[in-house]
Every structure is written in structure tokens, then in C-alpha cells.
Amino acid sequence: MAPGDDVPPAPGPWLGGAGAPGQRRRRPEAPAAGPEDRPDVLDLVALEAQARAVLSPAVADYYAGGAESETTLREAPGAWRAWRLRPRVLRGVAAVDLGTSLLGTEVGMPIGVAPWAYQAMAHPDGERGTARGAAAAAALMTVSTSASTGLDDVAATRPQAPKWFQLYRLHSPAHTADLARRAGQAGYKALVLTADLPVMGRRLRDLAHDFALPADLPLANHPPDRSGTAADSPVWTFDDIGRFAELSGLPVVVKGVLRGDDAARCVEAGAAAVWVSAHGGRQADPVIASAHALPEVVAAVADDVEVYADGGIRSGSDVLTALALGATAVFVGRPAVWGLATGGSSGVSRVLTGLGAELAHTMALCGLPDVRSVPRDTVTRAWTPMGPVT
Ligand SMILES: Cc1cc2nc3c(=O)[nH]c(=O)nc-3n(C[C@H](O)[C@H](O)[C@H](O)COP(=O)(O)O)c2cc1C
């Protein structure tokens, strides 16, 4: 597929109710729906299967897999479903406002693209495709250090679109510092320090496939000799938060925090925000799910800084649960992989707008007009005959 403007126009204001996804049955008196007015239903299970069909088994497993027993990976989506919504009735809510701001940057929805590596393996457009898709959905994109497109080129793809740059510790501290500086100059609005990768997780699917990156895959942000190992570089500590903020001139978001005490130390050390994440189950395993870690992190720091969450977010109600638990926004990794692999930039924007539509629909059903003010008592623990689901 040639790189180009294969993206639908940016979404308009979100409306709950008529036109929302999932609405398959119509009232008897309504005219039969034609394909052009049938609301699009986002089926991520089918999309994942379609992505697997277009990728080689080794690449599909690289994207899908987790570390060790994959317990963290498996539990992540279900952990959001351990909560139940408590809808408010008779609140007169028809229209829902999905717009919010992340560290002062306006975005069209509280759902962003998490950093994910080597996007050119999923689609020839790689990170440029994701940038166009996220921009079309008015969603924030986080660009990985391990991108197949250079950070300046991704930034230039949609210069006005909101984006953050995610920093990994590369083998040369000077090169890593240079990346942080360049991110500040290229128009990124925050630097995301990934803190949960002091060493790589052991991903057994990759070992089984003897997976190696294709020799011709560009590692555009890595040093020219393609060396990517961090072994020679000192492991980051809390002190690095202030150092990178100064180098880049950007607010620093620490990604991969799963404890309240760590979150508090990040903020003391100068973090502008904390991102609750288990790295999509690809690092330590088994670890607490983001859905269960989020309340503790929010209690520790959300009075002072924004808190985000990712991991297993697969529906609008998952997003609403995270917002109710105190997240300002959520991020998706694999759903964006599936979107890019199957449809390039329009695939990415379809995933994001689909999740946004589901969120708007669920909020309207819960009597909530504004993603910036979702009360904590919107959710409660799910109950079984044995007591609350934990
Ligand atoms: C294929 C893949 C590559 C990833 N690469 C990165 C990366 O380069 N940097 C990073 O901080 N996180 C990376 N992550 C983790 C994601 O940013 C995010 O935390 C995770 O995917 C969220 O879970 P989800 O996939 O269930 O939405 C990656 C995840 C996947 C699936």
C-alpha cells in the first residue's frame, strides 16, 4: 500500500445513543438499515485474527506474546472486568464530550496509542501510518525508541498532532541523551521513560521461533551500527527523571509503575505524570494487573499529577472503568498493532474511533457527559456468590 491519505476525516462530536456501536437491533418502525448507515461495530477478536492472517507466525507471536507463563498477559483484560458500572439515570445526558487534555495538550479522546516497537514489520507505512491514524482520530500517539522510522520523520508526518516520545536506555548513554534532546526539538510534548525494562523480559514464544528482527528492518533511533543492547549503560534510577527533563526540556512521564510508593518517589523526583503499566505482560511475570494497581497509584499521587493506565484495554467500558478509578487517559498497544497490520493508518484510526464511540455510548448509558469528571463511585467491585471479585 502506498503511503498516503487513506484515513477518514476526523470524528465530529461524540453522541451516545443512536449511531453507537453494538446497536444491532432497530425498532420495528425504523427503516431497514443499509450498509452505509449501519454503525460500525469494533470486533477486536476478529481483528486480531485478521492481523494474524496477514503476519508471519513469528511476527504475529512477537506482537501477541508475553513473558514467562504469560499470566500477566492473560489476566490483564479480565482485571478491568472485575469492576462493574453503577449507571446514573435521569441525568439528561445525550451528548458526551470525549475531549480532554494530557499534560496541557488538547486531545480528542482519553485513549492514546502506547509505544510499540518495529511497526514496519506490521505494515509498510510503519510508524507514519500509526501517526496518520492517530491524528485522524484526534488521539495522542506515543512513539517508541525502537521505532522503524526516525523520531523526526514520525513527528513531521502530522506536525500538529499530539505526540510523546518514549525513551529506552540504549547502549550508549550519550546517544540516549541525544535522543531526549532531539525529542524536545522535534515537537514531542512529553518524554515517556519506560522504567520496567532494566533487562528484557524472557518471551518464550520468541525463543520458540528463534525470532530475530529482519536484517533490513531500520532501527532508526538506534546508533548506526544497530547495536541495541543496554548492557554497557548504567541502569536508570529515580535521579534520571530530573536529568532527562532537563535534557529534553519536556515533562517526563514514568511508564511501568505498579506501586503507590514508586509513584510517589517518581513524583518527588520530578515526574510530571505516572503511567501504570505491566508492559503488556512482556516484562516481569506474573505481576499485578494495571486495573488492580491503578487505585493504589491514584491514591498516592493523583492529587499532584496525572495518572494513565494501559494493559488489556479492549472496550469502551474498560476505558470508563479506568477513568472512574482515577486515570486521566488510557493507552492501547496490541489493538493498534492489529489496526495497522490489517488496514494501515485507516485501520489504526478505526480502532481508536471505535473505542471512542464505545466509550461515548457507555458514558451516555451511565449518565456521564464528560470524560474529565468521571466520579469514583461510577464503579464498584463485581460480586459473586462468594463475595467480591478481587
Ligand atoms: C509488540 C509490542 C511492542 C512494545 N514495545 C514497547 C516499546 O517499545 N516501549 C514501551 O515502553 N512499551 C512497549 N510495549 C508495551 C506497550 O507500550 C503497552 O504497555 C502494552 O502494549 C499495553 O498492553 P496492551 O497491548 O494489552 O494494550 C510494547 C508492547 C507490544 C505488544
The ligand as an SDF file (V2000), in Angstrom:
LIG
                    3D

 31 33  0  0  0  0  0  0  0  0999 V2000
    4.6760   -5.5990   20.2300 C   0  0  0  0  0  0  0  0  0  0  0  0
    4.8340   -4.6730   21.3980 C   0  0  0  0  0  0  0  0  0  0  0  0
    5.9210   -3.8130   21.4450 C   0  0  0  0  0  0  0  0  0  0  0  0
    6.0640   -2.9490   22.5170 C   0  0  0  0  0  0  0  0  0  0  0  0
    7.1030   -2.0640   22.5010 N   0  0  0  0  0  0  0  0  0  0  0  0
    7.2100   -1.1550   23.5050 C   0  0  0  0  0  0  0  0  0  0  0  0
    8.2120   -0.1600   23.4500 C   0  0  0  0  0  0  0  0  0  0  0  0
    8.9750   -0.0540   22.5010 O   0  0  0  0  0  0  0  0  0  0  0  0
    8.2930    0.6890   24.5090 N   0  0  0  0  0  0  0  0  0  0  0  0
    7.4520    0.6200   25.5900 C   0  0  0  0  0  0  0  0  0  0  0  0
    7.5670    1.4110   26.5200 O   0  0  0  0  0  0  0  0  0  0  0  0
    6.4660   -0.3100   25.6340 N   0  0  0  0  0  0  0  0  0  0  0  0
    6.3300   -1.1820   24.6190 C   0  0  0  0  0  0  0  0  0  0  0  0
    5.3080   -2.0780   24.6450 N   0  0  0  0  0  0  0  0  0  0  0  0
    4.3160   -2.0480   25.7420 C   0  0  0  0  0  0  0  0  0  0  0  0
    3.1650   -1.1060   25.3820 C   0  0  0  0  0  0  0  0  0  0  0  0
    3.5880    0.2300   25.3890 O   0  0  0  0  0  0  0  0  0  0  0  0
    1.9850   -1.2070   26.3570 C   0  0  0  0  0  0  0  0  0  0  0  0
    2.4590   -1.0390   27.6730 O   0  0  0  0  0  0  0  0  0  0  0  0
    1.2020   -2.5210   26.2430 C   0  0  0  0  0  0  0  0  0  0  0  0
    1.1920   -2.9940   24.9270 O   0  0  0  0  0  0  0  0  0  0  0  0
   -0.2380   -2.3010   26.7230 C   0  0  0  0  0  0  0  0  0  0  0  0
   -0.9480   -3.5080   26.7220 O   0  0  0  0  0  0  0  0  0  0  0  0
   -1.9500   -3.9620   25.5460 P   0  0  0  0  0  0  0  0  0  0  0  0
   -1.0910   -4.4260   24.4160 O   0  0  0  0  0  0  0  0  0  0  0  0
   -2.7290   -5.0570   26.1790 O   0  0  0  0  0  0  0  0  0  0  0  0
   -2.8060   -2.7680   25.1640 O   0  0  0  0  0  0  0  0  0  0  0  0
    5.1290   -2.9560   23.5780 C   0  0  0  0  0  0  0  0  0  0  0  0
    4.0440   -3.8130   23.5150 C   0  0  0  0  0  0  0  0  0  0  0  0
    3.8790   -4.6560   22.4410 C   0  0  0  0  0  0  0  0  0  0  0  0
    2.6800   -5.5530   22.3960 C   0  0  0  0  0  0  0  0  0  0  0  0
  1  2  1  0
  2  3  1  0
  2 30  2  0
  3  4  2  0
  4  5  1  0
  4 28  1  0
  5  6  2  0
  6  7  1  0
  6 13  1  0
  7  8  2  0
  7  9  1  0
  9 10  1  0
 10 11  2  0
 10 12  1  0
 12 13  2  0
 13 14  1  0
 14 15  1  0
 14 28  1  0
 15 16  1  0
 16 17  1  0
 16 18  1  0
 18 19  1  0
 18 20  1  0
 20 21  1  0
 20 22  1  0
 22 23  1  0
 23 24  1  0
 24 25  2  0
 24 26  1  0
 24 27  1  0
 28 29  2  0
 29 30  1  0
 30 31  1  0
M  END
$$$$
